[in-house]
Structures are given as structure tokens and as C-alpha cells.
Amino acid sequence: MPVYNYNKLRGLIREHFGTLDNYADYIGISYTSLQDRLNSRLPFKQDEIEKSIKGLKINPKDIDIIFFAK
């Protein structure tokens, strides 16, 4: 599995949700599952990305640099 750089995503999570736990609850996964995704052990699912776009107020043109940066 490819390793992605989620630094921008982590910054947006802190800005909009305060904690990783709050963000995990919002997208409907456990904190542990979120950590697995942020450490590239599991991929983000499409519905999780869609919820993130809404909750983090991500411009759709920025999806690649936030979720798929290597």
C-alpha cells in the first residue's frame, strides 16, 4: 500500500474539529481506525472522504493534495 503524507489533513482536522477523536466520530470510524488511515495502514473509504470534504470545508480541487499527497 502506498504511503501518503497527511500533514495537511491533520492540520485541517485540528482547525475544524480540535481532536482526532472528534473527527473520527464525525466520519463514523473509531480513533484506532483513523490512526490506521493516517499512518497509511488502511485507505480512506470514499464515504469518509465525502464526509471530510463537507466537515473540513475542503475545496474539491484540493482533494488530491489533502488525501493523496506522497
N, C-alpha and C positions, 0 to 999 in steps of 0.2 A: 504494500500500500504506500502511495506517495506521502511524503511528509510536507505538511503545509505550515506556513507562518501565519498564525492567528493573532499577532500583536495588535493589529487594527481592530479586529473583532473584540479582543479583550478590553481595549480602550473604550469602545462603544458600549460594551456591557457595563463597565464601571460608570460611565457617564449617564446611562439611561436606567440602569437597574440597581446600581450600588454594589451588588454582590453577585457572584457566580450562582449562588443558590437561588436568589430571586429570579435570575434569568432562566435557570434550569426549570423552575416551576412554571414560568411563563410559556416556555416552548413545550412543556409537558414531558420532561425527562428528569431522571434523578441527577443529583450533583455528580455522582460517580460516572454516569453515562456522559455527562457534559465533559468531565475531565478526560475521558477516553477520546472524545471527539477533538478537544483542544490539543491533545497530545498525539493526534493522528493515528490512534489505535483503532478508531471506528470512524466511518464517514458520517457527515451530517446528512440526514434524510431530507428529501425535497420539502416535506411539510414543515420541518424545523427551520429550513432556510426561509420559507414563505412567512412563517410567524416572525422570524427575526427581522425580515425586511420591514414588516409593519411595526413591531415593537421598538426596533432600534432606529426607525426612520431612515432606512438606507435607500439611497437613490438606486434604482435598478441598474443603472450603468456602472455602479461601483461594486456590484456583486462579485465580480471576478477578483478584484484586488482585496476584498474582505474575506472571501471564503476559499479562494483558490490560489493565493499567492504562495510561491515556493521559496 
